[in-house]
Structures are given as C-alpha cells and as structure tokens.
Amino acid sequence: MIELTLTELVLSVLGISMGLVVLITWVSRSNARHQEHVALRSRVICRLCLHVFEDHGTSRQIECPACGSKNERGRDRRLG
C-alpha cells in the first residue's frame, strides 16, 4: 500500500484538479471553434445589397431573399 504524506496528497489533488480544468477548457474551446465554423459555412452575404442570410442547402447558386440576385456559395475570388 502506498503511504502519502498530507503535502503529497494535497499536491496530487491540486495537480489532478488543474489538469481536469485545462482539459475541460480545451474541449470547450475546440467545440466552440467547430460550432463557429459550421455557422460561418452556411452564412451568405449578397454581392449586390450586402444582405446577410443563412442557407443550409447544397446548391452552388443561391438567390438573395432581399433583392433576388444570384450569389455563389463560398468566397468570391473575382477582382472588381
């Protein structure tokens, strides 16, 4: 059987507690980053009227609900 002094017991409990806090914080932040990435993937900004809306479909071209113009999903890489 392992015999621990009071100091060793307190230090081990503090170490394990701090480790759990770090682990829970890391998991929470990772989950928040993932949720933000998922939310940004469905967000579309109209090129013409700058209306921001969400579209969860899979089509490449999306019609703006405010002005009716066609927008492409993803980043617009055209110049001008």
Secondary structure as the mmCIF struct_conf table of DSSP 4:
data_model
#
loop_
_struct_conf.conf_type_id
_struct_conf.id
_struct_conf.beg_label_comp_id
_struct_conf.beg_label_asym_id
_struct_conf.beg_label_seq_id
_struct_conf.end_label_comp_id
_struct_conf.end_label_asym_id
_struct_conf.end_label_seq_id
HELX_RH_AL_P HELX_RH_AL_P1 LEU A 6 ARG A 41
TURN_TY1_P TURN_TY1_P1 SER A 42 SER A 42
STRN STRN1 ARG A 43 ILE A 45
TURN_TY1_P TURN_TY1_P2 ARG A 47 CYS A 49
STRN STRN2 VAL A 52 GLU A 54
BEND BEND1 ARG A 60 ARG A 60
STRN STRN3 GLN A 61 GLU A 63
TURN_TY1_P TURN_TY1_P3 PRO A 65 CYS A 67
STRN STRN4 LYS A 70 GLU A 72
BEND BEND2 ARG A 73 GLY A 74
#
